[in-house]
Amino acid sequence: MPAVRAASAMSARVAITWRCSGRVAAITTAAGVVEGRPAAIIRRLRLPRRPAPMRTTGRRCLIVGGGAEATDKIRGLLAAGARVVVAWDVVGDELTAMAAARDVELRRHRFTPDDLDGCFLVIDASLDEATGTEVFAAARRRSVLCNVLDRPARGDFIAPALVRRRPLQVAISTSGRSPFMASHLREQLEVSVDEAQGQLVELVGRLRDRLRAAGVSLDVQSAVYARVPESGALELLRQGRADDAETAVEACAQDAPAPGGEPFQGPA
């Protein structure tokens, strides 16, 4: 007998109780019981998806398609350290250059299920309805995570629009309802979220590492981090004064009690 699992969740639309036996689920809602495969139920009820960044470093990821949309997804995966494979017969100049530089493995043919061998995930950016259907079905058979661009019902995850200010990443998702609005919001955030904010995240991250290593409690750490926005460090970074910014961040931990009652000591 397959294991039976039960869980509860609350969406913006309905309160649900979920029971899953094998690959068949039953959800009790205010309107009654809905039965079927979990993915199909999620599509029918439009249940919200939980944002969860995936670790793709060193993992093989397949992109199906060769146009601008595919190239955009490739850039994101490369930035995340993925090993990118591209399957499509006609590709643009930028993608051709990526293949020539060996940044990606280019397979100049239309998608075949064998392209999924060894892949962690696949993104269909072909914008071809028949191809998207084929990719989704093949990925399901092989238990490969799948995203079909502009078809949220055919996929296990949604690839959000990203603003990268390493190590800071801001993800924008409309749950597949409006890719245009996600792109529009990203353009706005590209202006308002500057490189200095990514640098500040790194400085606070270094301080966090030291506080944790010194055994400083979470409550004290939270109080330290709350001082950072008013420390002036961000403005100093925008002025190119990185050393002064680091000093300002470290000063936020001044006199923070460490185990044993001794004040936390920053770097010499």
Secondary structure, DSSP 4 states (H G I P E B T S, - for coil): ---EEEEEEE-SS-EEEEEEETTEEEEEETTEEEEE-HHHHHHHHTPPPPP-----TT-EEEEE--SHHHHHHHHHHHHTT-EEEEE-SS--HHHHHHHHTTSEEEE-S---GGGGTT-SEEEE-S--HHHHHHHHHHHHHHT-EEEETT-TTSBS----EEEEETTEEEEE--TTS-HHHHHHHHHHHHHHS-HHHHHHHHHHHHHHHHHHHTT--HHHHHHHHTTGGGSSHHHHHHTT-HHHHHHHHHHTTTTPBPTTSPBP----
